[in-house]
Amino acid sequence: MAEEKAKRKKIKATGQMQKIMADYFYELNDAAMSGDKKIAWCTSVGPAEILRGMGFLVHFPENHGAMLGATRMATDLIPHANALGYSPDICSYLTADIGAYVKGITPLSKAYEGIESLPKPDVLIYNTNQCRDVKDWFAWYAREFKVPLLGIETYVGVGDVTEDHIISIAKQMEALIPSLEEISGRKSDRDELKRVLALSRECSDLWKEVLDTASAVPSPLTFFDGTIHMGPAVVLRGTQQPVDYYKTLLAELKERIENKEGAMDDEQFRLYWDGMPVWGRLSAHAKLFASLNTNVLASTYCNSWIFAEFDADDPFNSMARAYTKLFIVRSDETKEQYIKDMMAFFKVDGIIYHDAKTCPNNSNCRYGMPQRLEKETSIPSLTINGDLNDMRLVSDEQTKTNVEAFVEQLAERK
């Protein structure tokens, strides 16, 4: 990778975030050891609020998959899932996570003393608003642990979200309750669900404010910061901890804006990132772009945990609406308008599309979208071929060459 010339500034609140995440993992581990609380495994944009409202602690296998990628453990583990019949072409979160289970290892054991394994689930809950892979992934664990598998079958390619969509998804969510009551041994409490959903909404609103600070020039935030600091919004929404944390983080970023202090020393170019992060190359990519005085400052990915439709006074309908309005669920026409709005809001000079080999649902560059958007907006784009977790599919030299050439193109335009 290119020698780093400009440096990203460290975020002071990072230590607080790391403490929150550590507490989260230790609570899960303690509950698994003692058996005094029920544990649910849930997809990352699934109905975690329902689970928390019924007293479950919640583990998110996709978060674990990302950790396997970020610690560069994933590539060696994927073949163990392939050997069980899971194709190398399907989600490398899935194959890395199952491979890690088969080998009996987890990055948590290196990061947190005393944690040797993932907490065993009492139930697994999926939502196919991301892809069908999550259903197959959770079904494997349901068979392995011999525990119930419950889920929501959602829509794909959604243009306008209609009342028919909402009614269908809301009914599926409500239908989960009797089984969850039986598993948890407690009745659903609507007041508790409303309390949890209100906290989730507050977390979501604050997370959006954090990400929106990147519209400032220079931006106080990078996309690479966002992939790390989104952790509490992913695994702890519905609790007080992320609310408190994002207030602290937001105050720090606002102070940077007031002082006209960017996340980088010399922000000359501003880019938008569409698609999954390349988890095993987060640091390398951050250094590459910094060396070119280029800030990748916003993304569709980090925005996936903004749920502006949550309404504590109408829990099931509002959750159905929020989880159906996700970018990944929508039609290409809706996605294109969203990206156009984001490029204008964040005042970007260009856009990077990551074509992740094993994640077709979150790779938006395969059906002419970059070309259509460039024609409409005159904002140039670059497609990077790679993957979220399988580093055998990533070429560092090709990425470096293409990014450098792209930034040269941006410089010529200016």
VEXLOTOR-117461 format. One record per residue (C-alpha): x, y, z; residue number from 1; residue in three letters. Coordinates in pm, 1 decimal. Example, Ala and Ser with C-alpha at 12.3 -4.5 7.8 and 13.67 -1.06 7.14 Angstrom:
// VEXLOTOR-117461
u | v | w | i | aa
1230.0 | -450.0 | 780.0 | 1 | ala;
1367.0 | -106.0 | 714.0 | 2 | ser;
//
This chain:
// VEXLOTOR-117461
u | v | w | i | aa
0.0 | 0.0 | 0.0 | 1 | met;
102.7 | 362.1 | -51.0 | 2 | ala;
317.5 | 521.5 | 216.1 | 3 | glu;
97.4 | 721.7 | 449.0 | 4 | glu;
145.9 | 1098.1 | 417.9 | 5 | lys;
-164.7 | 1232.6 | 590.4 | 6 | ala;
-292.7 | 1075.1 | 909.6 | 7 | lys;
-643.2 | 1013.4 | 1038.9 | 8 | arg;
-695.9 | 1173.6 | 1375.9 | 9 | lys;
-786.7 | 944.3 | 1662.4 | 10 | lys;
-1133.1 | 978.5 | 1813.5 | 11 | ile;
-1104.5 | 1040.4 | 2186.4 | 12 | lys;
-1430.7 | 860.6 | 2265.4 | 13 | ala;
-1296.6 | 530.7 | 2126.6 | 14 | thr;
-1197.9 | 406.7 | 2472.2 | 15 | gly;
-1554.3 | 451.5 | 2596.9 | 16 | gln;
-1686.1 | 259.6 | 2296.4 | 17 | met;
-1441.6 | -24.6 | 2358.1 | 18 | gln;
-1556.1 | -45.4 | 2721.8 | 19 | lys;
-1922.1 | -63.7 | 2615.5 | 20 | ile;
-1848.0 | -342.2 | 2367.1 | 21 | met;
-1643.1 | -534.7 | 2623.9 | 22 | ala;
-1926.6 | -512.0 | 2878.9 | 23 | asp;
-2169.0 | -639.3 | 2614.4 | 24 | tyr;
-1960.8 | -947.6 | 2534.9 | 25 | phe;
-1888.6 | -1021.6 | 2901.4 | 26 | tyr;
-2258.9 | -1000.9 | 2987.8 | 27 | glu;
-2336.8 | -1255.1 | 2716.0 | 28 | leu;
-2055.0 | -1480.0 | 2831.9 | 29 | asn;
-2161.2 | -1461.2 | 3198.1 | 30 | asp;
-2521.1 | -1541.2 | 3105.6 | 31 | ala;
-2410.0 | -1839.6 | 2898.4 | 32 | ala;
-2201.0 | -1968.5 | 3188.9 | 33 | met;
-2465.4 | -1918.4 | 3456.3 | 34 | ser;
-2775.2 | -1994.7 | 3251.9 | 35 | gly;
-2971.3 | -1727.6 | 3437.5 | 36 | asp;
-3077.6 | -1538.8 | 3122.8 | 37 | lys;
-3208.9 | -1657.7 | 2790.2 | 38 | lys;
-2996.0 | -1583.5 | 2484.5 | 39 | ile;
-3124.8 | -1518.4 | 2133.8 | 40 | ala;
-2919.4 | -1501.4 | 1817.0 | 41 | trp;
-3056.6 | -1240.1 | 1579.6 | 42 | cys;
-2973.8 | -1105.6 | 1235.2 | 43 | thr;
-2822.5 | -757.9 | 1250.7 | 44 | ser;
-3124.8 | -581.6 | 1103.5 | 45 | val;
-3376.4 | -819.3 | 1251.7 | 46 | gly;
-3632.3 | -752.1 | 1524.8 | 47 | pro;
-3387.0 | -719.0 | 1814.2 | 48 | ala;
-3630.7 | -487.8 | 1994.2 | 49 | glu;
-3885.2 | -767.2 | 2033.8 | 50 | ile;
-3620.9 | -990.3 | 2187.5 | 51 | leu;
-3487.2 | -730.1 | 2427.2 | 52 | arg;
-3840.6 | -638.5 | 2525.9 | 53 | gly;
-3888.5 | -998.8 | 2639.5 | 54 | met;
-3569.1 | -1013.7 | 2844.7 | 55 | gly;
-3341.8 | -1196.4 | 2599.8 | 56 | phe;
-2975.7 | -1108.2 | 2569.9 | 57 | leu;
-2894.8 | -1084.5 | 2199.9 | 58 | val;
-2595.8 | -1208.8 | 2000.9 | 59 | his;
-2550.7 | -1102.9 | 1637.4 | 60 | phe;
-2359.2 | -1357.0 | 1424.9 | 61 | pro;
-2297.5 | -1096.5 | 1151.8 | 62 | glu;
-2107.6 | -887.4 | 1404.5 | 63 | asn;
-1899.2 | -1194.7 | 1481.8 | 64 | his;
-1846.8 | -1249.1 | 1108.2 | 65 | gly;
-1718.5 | -892.9 | 1073.1 | 66 | ala;
-1481.4 | -948.4 | 1365.5 | 67 | met;
-1347.1 | -1260.0 | 1194.5 | 68 | leu;
-1284.8 | -1047.7 | 885.8 | 69 | gly;
-1129.1 | -753.2 | 1068.3 | 70 | ala;
-891.3 | -983.0 | 1259.5 | 71 | thr;
-802.9 | -1155.1 | 928.3 | 72 | arg;
-902.6 | -1495.6 | 1064.3 | 73 | met;
-1183.8 | -1547.2 | 814.1 | 74 | ala;
-990.9 | -1660.6 | 507.0 | 75 | thr;
-842.5 | -1965.8 | 680.8 | 76 | asp;
-1178.1 | -2062.9 | 831.9 | 77 | leu;
-1399.1 | -2039.0 | 522.4 | 78 | ile;
-1278.2 | -2372.4 | 374.5 | 79 | pro;
-1407.1 | -2559.2 | 680.0 | 80 | his;
-1761.1 | -2446.4 | 597.2 | 81 | ala;
-1700.7 | -2521.3 | 229.1 | 82 | asn;
-1619.6 | -2878.0 | 333.2 | 83 | ala;
-1969.6 | -2904.0 | 486.0 | 84 | leu;
-2125.2 | -2817.8 | 150.5 | 85 | gly;
-2147.0 | -2439.0 | 177.3 | 86 | tyr;
-2035.1 | -2287.3 | -150.6 | 87 | ser;
-1734.6 | -2051.1 | -166.4 | 88 | pro;
-1965.5 | -1815.1 | -358.2 | 89 | asp;
-2213.8 | -1753.9 | -75.2 | 90 | ile;
-2185.2 | -1504.0 | 210.7 | 91 | cys;
-1835.6 | -1514.8 | 359.7 | 92 | ser;
-1977.0 | -1396.5 | 693.5 | 93 | tyr;
-2170.1 | -1723.8 | 695.4 | 94 | leu;
-1881.9 | -1945.9 | 588.0 | 95 | thr;
-1627.6 | -1775.8 | 815.7 | 96 | ala;
-1860.0 | -1792.8 | 1116.1 | 97 | asp;
-1953.2 | -2158.4 | 1067.4 | 98 | ile;
-1589.3 | -2238.4 | 996.8 | 99 | gly;
-1489.5 | -2072.8 | 1324.8 | 100 | ala;
-1750.0 | -2276.8 | 1512.6 | 101 | tyr;
-1629.4 | -2600.0 | 1351.0 | 102 | val;
-1272.2 | -2520.6 | 1454.0 | 103 | lys;
-1380.9 | -2407.8 | 1802.2 | 104 | gly;
-1223.0 | -2062.0 | 1784.2 | 105 | ile;
-1336.6 | -1701.3 | 1809.7 | 106 | thr;
-1159.4 | -1363.3 | 1801.3 | 107 | pro;
-1339.3 | -1284.9 | 2126.7 | 108 | leu;
-1101.3 | -1513.5 | 2315.9 | 109 | ser;
-804.4 | -1298.2 | 2210.7 | 110 | lys;
-979.4 | -968.6 | 2276.0 | 111 | ala;
-1147.2 | -1051.6 | 2609.0 | 112 | tyr;
-985.3 | -1257.1 | 2881.9 | 113 | glu;
-1203.3 | -1543.5 | 3000.0 | 114 | gly;
-1425.7 | -1567.2 | 2691.8 | 115 | ile;
-1358.0 | -1899.0 | 2523.7 | 116 | glu;
-1658.1 | -1940.6 | 2295.4 | 117 | ser;
-1978.1 | -1783.1 | 2171.5 | 118 | leu;
-2287.4 | -1801.1 | 2394.9 | 119 | pro;
-2513.0 | -2089.6 | 2298.9 | 120 | lys;
-2857.4 | -1976.6 | 2180.6 | 121 | pro;
-3194.3 | -2065.8 | 2323.3 | 122 | asp;
-3355.0 | -1947.1 | 1998.3 | 123 | val;
-3245.3 | -1810.2 | 1661.7 | 124 | leu;
-3437.8 | -1528.9 | 1489.1 | 125 | ile;
-3373.2 | -1420.3 | 1130.9 | 126 | tyr;
-3510.5 | -1157.5 | 896.6 | 127 | asn;
-3453.4 | -1210.1 | 524.3 | 128 | thr;
-3461.9 | -835.2 | 454.6 | 129 | asn;
-3086.7 | -870.0 | 392.4 | 130 | gln;
-3070.1 | -1194.9 | 195.9 | 131 | cys;
-3168.8 | -1560.9 | 208.4 | 132 | arg;
-2819.9 | -1651.8 | 331.4 | 133 | asp;
-2904.1 | -1546.6 | 687.8 | 134 | val;
-3189.0 | -1797.6 | 698.2 | 135 | lys;
-2963.0 | -2084.6 | 585.0 | 136 | asp;
-2691.7 | -1969.3 | 823.8 | 137 | trp;
-2923.5 | -1969.3 | 1123.6 | 138 | phe;
-3083.7 | -2296.2 | 1015.6 | 139 | ala;
-2742.4 | -2464.5 | 1039.8 | 140 | trp;
-2704.1 | -2352.6 | 1399.7 | 141 | tyr;
-3063.4 | -2449.1 | 1482.8 | 142 | ala;
-2982.7 | -2803.6 | 1373.7 | 143 | arg;
-2647.1 | -2799.4 | 1552.4 | 144 | glu;
-2782.7 | -2671.9 | 1886.1 | 145 | phe;
-3128.8 | -2832.6 | 1849.7 | 146 | lys;
-3305.5 | -2507.4 | 1933.5 | 147 | val;
-3601.8 | -2332.8 | 1768.3 | 148 | pro;
-3556.2 | -2128.2 | 1450.3 | 149 | leu;
-3803.3 | -1843.6 | 1397.9 | 150 | leu;
-3804.9 | -1586.1 | 1124.7 | 151 | gly;
-3956.1 | -1316.5 | 911.3 | 152 | ile;
-3980.4 | -1355.8 | 534.3 | 153 | glu;
-3967.3 | -1009.4 | 390.9 | 154 | thr;
-3993.0 | -844.0 | 50.4 | 155 | tyr;
-3712.9 | -758.9 | -192.3 | 156 | val;
-3688.6 | -498.2 | -467.3 | 157 | gly;
-3936.6 | -272.9 | -287.9 | 158 | val;
-4018.4 | 61.6 | -448.6 | 159 | gly;
-4277.2 | 248.0 | -246.2 | 160 | asp;
-4337.0 | 82.7 | 91.2 | 161 | val;
-4712.6 | 24.3 | 105.5 | 162 | thr;
-4957.1 | -59.9 | 382.6 | 163 | glu;
-4978.4 | -413.3 | 241.5 | 164 | asp;
-4605.0 | -453.3 | 303.7 | 165 | his;
-4639.8 | -315.8 | 656.3 | 166 | ile;
-4938.6 | -530.0 | 752.4 | 167 | ile;
-4770.2 | -847.7 | 627.2 | 168 | ser;
-4442.3 | -791.2 | 812.1 | 169 | ile;
-4611.2 | -663.9 | 1130.1 | 170 | ala;
-4827.9 | -977.2 | 1145.9 | 171 | lys;
-4519.1 | -1195.9 | 1110.3 | 172 | gln;
-4352.1 | -1006.3 | 1394.3 | 173 | met;
-4654.1 | -1044.6 | 1620.5 | 174 | glu;
-4667.9 | -1414.9 | 1533.5 | 175 | ala;
-4324.5 | -1460.1 | 1691.2 | 176 | leu;
-4453.4 | -1364.8 | 2035.1 | 177 | ile;
-4622.9 | -1690.2 | 2150.1 | 178 | pro;
-4313.5 | -1899.4 | 2072.1 | 179 | ser;
-4083.7 | -1644.7 | 2235.6 | 180 | leu;
-4306.4 | -1638.9 | 2545.1 | 181 | glu;
-4275.3 | -2015.9 | 2571.1 | 182 | glu;
-3896.0 | -2008.4 | 2527.1 | 183 | ile;
-3839.3 | -1715.6 | 2762.3 | 184 | ser;
-4086.9 | -1828.2 | 3024.2 | 185 | gly;
-4236.4 | -1481.2 | 3048.4 | 186 | arg;
-4525.0 | -1294.1 | 2894.1 | 187 | lys;
-4471.5 | -1020.0 | 2642.9 | 188 | ser;
-4497.4 | -677.8 | 2805.7 | 189 | asp;
-4610.1 | -408.2 | 2562.9 | 190 | arg;
-4488.5 | -128.1 | 2790.1 | 191 | asp;
-4141.8 | -283.5 | 2800.9 | 192 | glu;
-4140.2 | -321.2 | 2421.1 | 193 | leu;
-4231.5 | 46.4 | 2387.8 | 194 | lys;
-3951.0 | 143.6 | 2626.6 | 195 | arg;
-3697.1 | -62.2 | 2432.6 | 196 | val;
-3819.0 | 73.1 | 2098.2 | 197 | leu;
-3795.1 | 430.5 | 2224.1 | 198 | ala;
-3431.9 | 368.4 | 2319.1 | 199 | leu;
-3367.1 | 211.5 | 1978.6 | 200 | ser;
-3514.1 | 516.4 | 1808.3 | 201 | arg;
-3303.1 | 751.3 | 2020.2 | 202 | glu;
-2990.9 | 549.2 | 1938.1 | 203 | cys;
-3083.4 | 558.5 | 1569.0 | 204 | ser;
-3138.4 | 935.0 | 1568.6 | 205 | asp;
-2807.4 | 998.5 | 1742.4 | 206 | leu;
-2621.7 | 761.4 | 1508.9 | 207 | trp;
-2765.2 | 950.6 | 1211.6 | 208 | lys;
-2647.1 | 1278.7 | 1363.2 | 209 | glu;
-2300.0 | 1128.4 | 1405.7 | 210 | val;
-2284.5 | 1017.1 | 1043.1 | 211 | leu;
-2430.9 | 1343.2 | 915.9 | 212 | asp;
-2140.7 | 1539.5 | 1067.0 | 213 | thr;
-1940.1 | 1414.4 | 768.3 | 214 | ala;
-2126.6 | 1669.0 | 553.4 | 215 | ser;
-1905.7 | 1938.7 | 709.6 | 216 | ala;
-1599.9 | 2054.4 | 515.8 | 217 | val;
-1355.1 | 1926.6 | 621.9 | 218 | pro;
-1531.4 | 1616.7 | 751.0 | 219 | ser;
-1465.2 | 1530.6 | 1118.3 | 220 | pro;
-1530.7 | 1163.8 | 1040.1 | 221 | leu;
-1424.6 | 894.4 | 793.9 | 222 | thr;
-1608.4 | 588.9 | 667.0 | 223 | phe;
-1340.8 | 377.5 | 835.9 | 224 | phe;
-1420.8 | 542.9 | 1169.0 | 225 | asp;
-1789.1 | 472.6 | 1106.4 | 226 | gly;
-1736.3 | 98.6 | 1055.5 | 227 | thr;
-1581.2 | 79.2 | 1403.2 | 228 | ile;
-1804.6 | 319.4 | 1594.5 | 229 | his;
-2127.5 | 167.4 | 1460.2 | 230 | met;
-2070.3 | -129.4 | 1694.3 | 231 | gly;
-2299.7 | -9.3 | 1976.3 | 232 | pro;
-2577.0 | 75.8 | 1726.8 | 233 | ala;
-2559.5 | -277.7 | 1589.8 | 234 | val;
-2539.4 | -488.9 | 1904.4 | 235 | val;
-2686.5 | -270.0 | 2179.2 | 236 | leu;
-2972.0 | -74.6 | 2026.3 | 237 | arg;
-3269.1 | -84.0 | 2259.2 | 238 | gly;
-3046.7 | -18.7 | 2561.8 | 239 | thr;
-2919.1 | 298.7 | 2729.0 | 240 | gln;
-2546.1 | 243.1 | 2663.7 | 241 | gln;
-2533.7 | 341.3 | 2293.9 | 242 | pro;
-2752.9 | 645.1 | 2360.3 | 243 | val;
-2505.3 | 773.3 | 2617.9 | 244 | asp;
-2208.7 | 688.4 | 2397.6 | 245 | tyr;
-2332.9 | 859.3 | 2081.8 | 246 | tyr;
-2403.3 | 1177.2 | 2278.0 | 247 | lys;
-2036.5 | 1179.6 | 2379.1 | 248 | thr;
-1913.5 | 1099.0 | 2028.7 | 249 | leu;
-2141.5 | 1358.4 | 1870.9 | 250 | leu;
-2014.1 | 1629.6 | 2106.1 | 251 | ala;
-1655.5 | 1548.1 | 2006.9 | 252 | glu;
-1735.6 | 1561.5 | 1635.7 | 253 | leu;
-1924.6 | 1889.9 | 1672.4 | 254 | lys;
-1623.1 | 2035.3 | 1851.4 | 255 | glu;
-1408.7 | 1931.1 | 1555.9 | 256 | arg;
-1649.3 | 2106.7 | 1318.1 | 257 | ile;
-1649.2 | 2421.7 | 1528.5 | 258 | glu;
-1269.6 | 2423.4 | 1521.1 | 259 | asn;
-1267.5 | 2340.0 | 1146.2 | 260 | lys;
-1069.5 | 2028.9 | 1232.4 | 261 | glu;
-1102.4 | 1743.8 | 986.1 | 262 | gly;
-1057.1 | 1374.8 | 1047.4 | 263 | ala;
-753.3 | 1404.0 | 817.7 | 264 | met;
-474.5 | 1659.1 | 804.3 | 265 | asp;
-540.0 | 1771.4 | 446.4 | 266 | asp;
-874.5 | 1674.2 | 296.2 | 267 | glu;
-849.1 | 1746.7 | -76.3 | 268 | gln;
-1101.2 | 1497.5 | -212.2 | 269 | phe;
-1424.1 | 1357.4 | -65.0 | 270 | arg;
-1558.1 | 1012.6 | -155.3 | 271 | leu;
-1871.2 | 809.3 | -84.3 | 272 | tyr;
-1844.5 | 430.5 | -32.6 | 273 | trp;
-2122.0 | 198.9 | -151.2 | 274 | asp;
-2129.4 | -165.7 | -46.2 | 275 | gly;
-1963.6 | -372.9 | 223.6 | 276 | met;
-1632.7 | -282.1 | 387.7 | 277 | pro;
-1332.1 | -498.6 | 307.0 | 278 | val;
-1295.4 | -596.6 | 670.8 | 279 | trp;
-950.9 | -748.5 | 638.9 | 280 | gly;
-818.6 | -431.8 | 477.8 | 281 | arg;
-982.2 | -153.3 | 684.1 | 282 | leu;
-653.1 | -18.9 | 813.9 | 283 | ser;
-470.8 | -62.4 | 483.6 | 284 | ala;
-746.9 | 113.6 | 290.5 | 285 | his;
-766.6 | 395.3 | 543.9 | 286 | ala;
-391.3 | 452.2 | 503.7 | 287 | lys;
-409.9 | 430.3 | 124.8 | 288 | leu;
-677.4 | 697.9 | 95.6 | 289 | phe;
-512.1 | 915.1 | 360.8 | 290 | ala;
-185.5 | 901.6 | 165.3 | 291 | ser;
-376.0 | 1052.4 | -126.9 | 292 | leu;
-534.6 | 1326.5 | 88.8 | 293 | asn;
-869.4 | 1164.8 | 13.0 | 294 | thr;
-1141.9 | 1118.8 | 272.3 | 295 | asn;
-1386.9 | 835.4 | 220.8 | 296 | val;
-1637.9 | 993.5 | 456.0 | 297 | leu;
-1983.4 | 840.5 | 411.2 | 298 | ala;
-2148.6 | 515.7 | 306.0 | 299 | ser;
-2472.3 | 330.8 | 253.2 | 300 | thr;
-2338.2 | 56.2 | 482.4 | 301 | tyr;
-2304.4 | 256.2 | 804.3 | 302 | cys;
-2648.0 | 408.4 | 742.4 | 303 | asn;
-2803.0 | 59.9 | 763.0 | 304 | ser;
-2861.8 | 112.9 | 1136.0 | 305 | trp;
-3072.0 | 427.1 | 1099.2 | 306 | ile;
-3436.0 | 343.2 | 1172.7 | 307 | phe;
-3618.5 | 672.8 | 1147.1 | 308 | ala;
-3958.3 | 501.3 | 1131.4 | 309 | glu;
-3945.3 | 352.4 | 1482.2 | 310 | phe;
-4241.5 | 476.0 | 1687.5 | 311 | asp;
-4288.2 | 353.8 | 2044.7 | 312 | ala;
-4661.5 | 428.2 | 2024.4 | 313 | asp;
-4703.5 | 189.5 | 1729.1 | 314 | asp;
-4440.1 | -80.5 | 1784.1 | 315 | pro;
-4515.5 | -355.4 | 1533.1 | 316 | phe;
-4624.8 | -138.5 | 1241.0 | 317 | asn;
-4333.8 | 101.4 | 1285.4 | 318 | ser;
-4078.9 | -180.6 | 1316.0 | 319 | met;
-4225.6 | -339.4 | 1003.2 | 320 | ala;
-4194.9 | -7.7 | 819.1 | 321 | arg;
-3839.7 | 60.7 | 940.5 | 322 | ala;
-3709.0 | -285.4 | 859.7 | 323 | tyr;
-3871.1 | -274.3 | 513.6 | 324 | thr;
-3735.9 | 70.6 | 425.6 | 325 | lys;
-3376.8 | -49.3 | 454.9 | 326 | leu;
-3162.5 | 37.6 | 153.2 | 327 | phe;
-3075.6 | -326.3 | 81.0 | 328 | ile;
-3445.9 | -419.1 | 47.6 | 329 | val;
-3530.0 | -151.3 | -206.6 | 330 | arg;
-3561.3 | -135.2 | -584.7 | 331 | ser;
-3276.4 | -5.7 | -799.5 | 332 | asp;
-3471.4 | 311.5 | -875.9 | 333 | glu;
-3511.5 | 383.9 | -503.4 | 334 | thr;
-3146.9 | 301.4 | -435.0 | 335 | lys;
-3028.7 | 531.7 | -711.7 | 336 | glu;
-3228.6 | 824.1 | -576.3 | 337 | gln;
-3094.0 | 755.4 | -227.8 | 338 | tyr;
-2733.3 | 752.7 | -348.0 | 339 | ile;
-2787.8 | 1073.3 | -546.7 | 340 | lys;
-2924.4 | 1241.9 | -235.6 | 341 | asp;
-2630.1 | 1118.2 | -28.5 | 342 | met;
-2370.0 | 1233.6 | -280.8 | 343 | met;
-2524.0 | 1581.8 | -281.0 | 344 | ala;
-2561.8 | 1599.2 | 97.7 | 345 | phe;
-2203.5 | 1492.2 | 166.3 | 346 | phe;
-2062.4 | 1707.3 | -116.7 | 347 | lys;
-1851.3 | 1428.0 | -262.5 | 348 | val;
-1615.7 | 1437.3 | -558.7 | 349 | asp;
-1657.6 | 1070.3 | -642.8 | 350 | gly;
-1800.4 | 736.6 | -536.1 | 351 | ile;
-1638.4 | 398.0 | -469.8 | 352 | ile;
-1845.6 | 85.8 | -536.6 | 353 | tyr;
-1722.4 | -231.7 | -368.4 | 354 | his;
-1817.7 | -537.1 | -573.8 | 355 | asp;
-1800.0 | -798.2 | -297.7 | 356 | ala;
-1776.6 | -1140.7 | -458.1 | 357 | lys;
-1978.7 | -1323.7 | -190.8 | 358 | thr;
-2230.7 | -1045.2 | -121.3 | 359 | cys;
-2435.0 | -980.3 | -437.1 | 360 | pro;
-2724.2 | -831.4 | -239.2 | 361 | asn;
-2506.4 | -547.5 | -113.5 | 362 | asn;
-2304.0 | -496.0 | -432.2 | 363 | ser;
-2485.7 | -232.8 | -635.8 | 364 | asn;
-2252.1 | -210.9 | -933.6 | 365 | cys;
-2348.7 | -521.2 | -1132.4 | 366 | arg;
-2646.3 | -393.1 | -1329.1 | 367 | tyr;
-2535.1 | -59.3 | -1467.5 | 368 | gly;
-2609.0 | 160.2 | -1163.7 | 369 | met;
-2267.0 | 334.0 | -1157.2 | 370 | pro;
-2296.1 | 426.2 | -1522.8 | 371 | gln;
-2651.3 | 555.0 | -1488.6 | 372 | arg;
-2565.8 | 765.8 | -1183.6 | 373 | leu;
-2250.6 | 907.2 | -1340.2 | 374 | glu;
-2449.1 | 1008.8 | -1646.6 | 375 | lys;
-2711.4 | 1182.6 | -1430.9 | 376 | glu;
-2480.2 | 1349.8 | -1179.5 | 377 | thr;
-2144.6 | 1382.8 | -1360.9 | 378 | ser;
-1983.8 | 1246.7 | -1041.8 | 379 | ile;
-1723.0 | 985.1 | -1139.3 | 380 | pro;
-1707.6 | 638.8 | -986.8 | 381 | ser;
-1463.4 | 354.9 | -935.1 | 382 | leu;
-1553.5 | -10.0 | -879.4 | 383 | thr;
-1322.8 | -210.4 | -654.1 | 384 | ile;
-1340.5 | -589.2 | -684.3 | 385 | asn;
-1296.2 | -776.2 | -359.4 | 386 | gly;
-1492.5 | -927.4 | -72.5 | 387 | asp;
-1603.6 | -853.9 | 280.2 | 388 | leu;
-1416.1 | -1146.0 | 442.5 | 389 | asn;
-1242.3 | -1371.2 | 189.6 | 390 | asp;
-908.4 | -1202.7 | 127.2 | 391 | met;
-822.2 | -1453.5 | -145.9 | 392 | arg;
-1058.2 | -1244.2 | -359.2 | 393 | leu;
-876.2 | -917.3 | -287.9 | 394 | val;
-583.8 | -781.9 | -490.8 | 395 | ser;
-401.6 | -513.8 | -293.9 | 396 | asp;
-188.5 | -405.0 | -588.2 | 397 | glu;
-485.2 | -376.4 | -822.9 | 398 | gln;
-679.5 | -178.8 | -561.8 | 399 | thr;
-385.3 | 55.0 | -503.5 | 400 | lys;
-329.2 | 114.8 | -875.2 | 401 | thr;
-697.0 | 176.2 | -945.9 | 402 | asn;
-748.4 | 408.3 | -648.1 | 403 | val;
-438.8 | 613.5 | -732.5 | 404 | glu;
-553.1 | 649.3 | -1092.8 | 405 | ala;
-901.8 | 748.6 | -978.3 | 406 | phe;
-770.3 | 1019.5 | -746.2 | 407 | val;
-551.6 | 1149.8 | -1029.9 | 408 | glu;
-868.6 | 1172.8 | -1238.6 | 409 | gln;
-1037.7 | 1370.9 | -962.2 | 410 | leu;
-738.1 | 1606.7 | -944.1 | 411 | ala;
-757.3 | 1670.0 | -1318.3 | 412 | glu;
-1127.1 | 1752.8 | -1289.2 | 413 | arg;
-1055.4 | 2012.2 | -1019.9 | 414 | lys;
//
